[in-house]
Amino acid sequence: MPLIALTGGIASGKSTVANRLAELGAAVISADELVRYVQRSGSPTLALIEKRFGLGVIDGVGELDRAALGRLVFDDAIARQDLEAIVHPAIGIEFAARIATITAEKPDAIIVYDIPLLVETNRAAEFDAVIVLMCDPQIRLERLERLRGLSTEAAQSRISAQASEEDRLAVADWTIDTSASIESTIRQTDSVWAEIVDAYRV
């Protein structure tokens, strides 16, 4: 059961590649989806977040107000560490549960974990291999402005808060250049998947 990390900077096309890998047969787990799941309304994790950060991070229907929470922790290292101490253990438990479910149903599954902050959290060694999406930071900045409506300053701040392209490349077993068209990204993803299957399925 190979466990492969998929990572890349913000707006580098991780969703496009992850969706394609799922179409090709990978069992894909999304770190972002796990975060949303463990922080869902009524969860113990959300209760702990509310206790630490206050009612201001809960919206009118009892869900986490991610924008409000983000404003509190983005530039506050202590607050961010407190949030991570609440959320990371819950994610770990849910991740292990999903791995167990996948392997019980399909023991020979190739599992891909879409994990944006792989390098930032020093977790590359936990995986059998790493796929890194490479995309020029200027292109990612333009995507954040055009597709997500961020200001140049906000987009640059988010890019700068993450690992550099060089740091991600240093842990890569496979790379996919997502700077060009979606079609190009898909072609490269198909090629990488073929190599993964060849490497891990006898």
N, C-alpha and C positions, 0 to 999 in steps of 0.2 A: 504494500500500500504506500506508494510514493506520495509525499506531501510537498507540494511546490508552492512557493510564494510568488505572488504577482504584485509588483509595486511600481510606483512612478509618482512624479510630482503632481500637484493639483492641476487639473485640466489637461492631463496628458493622455486621456482616453482609456482609462482603466475599465470603465463600464463597457465600452465597445469591445475591448479585448476579452473581458470576462464573459460577456454574453456570447461571443463567438466560441470561446473555449467550451462553454456549456453546450452549445449546439453540436460541437464536435465530439462530445462525450465525457468531458471533464465533470467531476462533481465539484461545483464551485461554492465556496463559502465566502461571504462578504463581511469584512470586519465592520464596515459602516452599518450593515443590516444588523449585526450582532449588537452593536451599541444601541441602535434604536430599540431592539427587542428587549434588552435588559433594562432599558430606561422607560419602558412602556408604562402607561397609566396603571396604578395599583401595584406596581412591582416593588419589592423591597429596596431595590437600588434607587428608584425614584424617591422613595420615602427618605432614604439617607441623604440624597441630594437636596431635597427640600429642607431637611433638618440643618444641613450645613450652610446652604446658600439662601434660604428664606422663601417665602411664598411668591416673591417676585419672579422666580424662574418657573412657575407653574401657570399655565394659561387658563382660560375660563372653563375649559372642559376637562381639566385635570391632567392634561398632557404636559410634557416638558416643553418649555419655551426655549428652544435651542439658541435662538438669537440672543435672548436675554442672558442666558448662561454664558454664552460665548463672550459677551461684552465683559462679564465679570472676571473671566479667567484668562483672556487672551494676553493681557500684558501684566498679569499678576502670577508670578512663579509659584508662590505659596498656595494660592487658590487652585492653580492648575494641578499641583501635586496632590492637594486634598481631593480634587475631583478624580484624579487617576487612581488614588488609593481606594476610592469607593467603587469605581466602574471596572477597573482592570480585573479584579478577582472574579467578578460576576461574568465578565466576558470569557475568562478562562474556563469557567465551569460550563458555560453554554457551548463554547467551542469544542470541548472534550465530548460533550453529549452528542453533538452533531457528527463528530468524527465516528463515534461509536455506532450511531444509527446508520451512517453511510457504509461502514465496513461490514456491519451485520447483514445489510441488504445486498452488498456487492463487494466481496472481499478483495477483488482485484481492481477496485476503483483507483483512478488517478485523481487525487484531491488537489484542487487549486484554491489557495487562500488569498483573496484579494485584500491586501493589507497596505494601505497607503504609507504608514509610518514605520515600515520595516527597519529602515536604516536608523531612523531617529531613536528607535527603541532597542537597537542593537540585537535584533532577533534573527538575523540571517542564518546563524548557525543552527537554529532549531529546525531548518527545512532541508530536504534532500537536494533541492535546487531552487534557483531564483530566476524569475523572468523580470527584467527591468524594461520599462517603457521609457524611451529616450525622446525628449522633445525640447527644443530650444526654449529657454525661459521667456524670451520675447514673444514667441508664438503662444505660449500658455497665458501670458499676461493679456494678449489681445483676445484670446478665447474667454477669459474671465470677464473682460470688459464687455465683449459683444454678446456672449451667451448667458452670463449671470448678472449683468448689469452693474458690476462693481466699478468704482472709480479706479483710476490708475494707481493712486496711492494705496487703496485697500487691496487691490490685486497684487501689487508689488510686495506689500507687507506679508500677505499670505505665502507668496512664493519664497520670500526671504526667510520665513520662519521654518521652512523645511530644509531637508538635506540638499546638498548640491548635486548636480548631474554627475560630477566626478565621484562623489561618495557612493551614489547608487550604482554606478558602473562598476565600482570596485568589488561588489558582491554578486555581480551578474553571471549566470551560467548561459542565459540567452538574453538577447536584446531585441526589441522591436522599436523601430523608428516611427513615431506617430506624428511627425511634423507635416506630412503631406496629406493625401486624401484618405478617406475612410477605406476606400477600395485597396489602397496600398497597405494600410494597417491590417486589413482582413487577410490579404495574401501572405503577409509576413506571419500573422498569427497561425494560419493554416500550416505554414512551413515549420514553425516552431513546434506545433502540436505533433506533426508527423515525426519530428526528431525525438520528442518526449516519448511517444508511443514506442518508437524503435528502441529507446534507451531503457524503458522500464517494463515493457511487456515482452517476455521471451516467447 
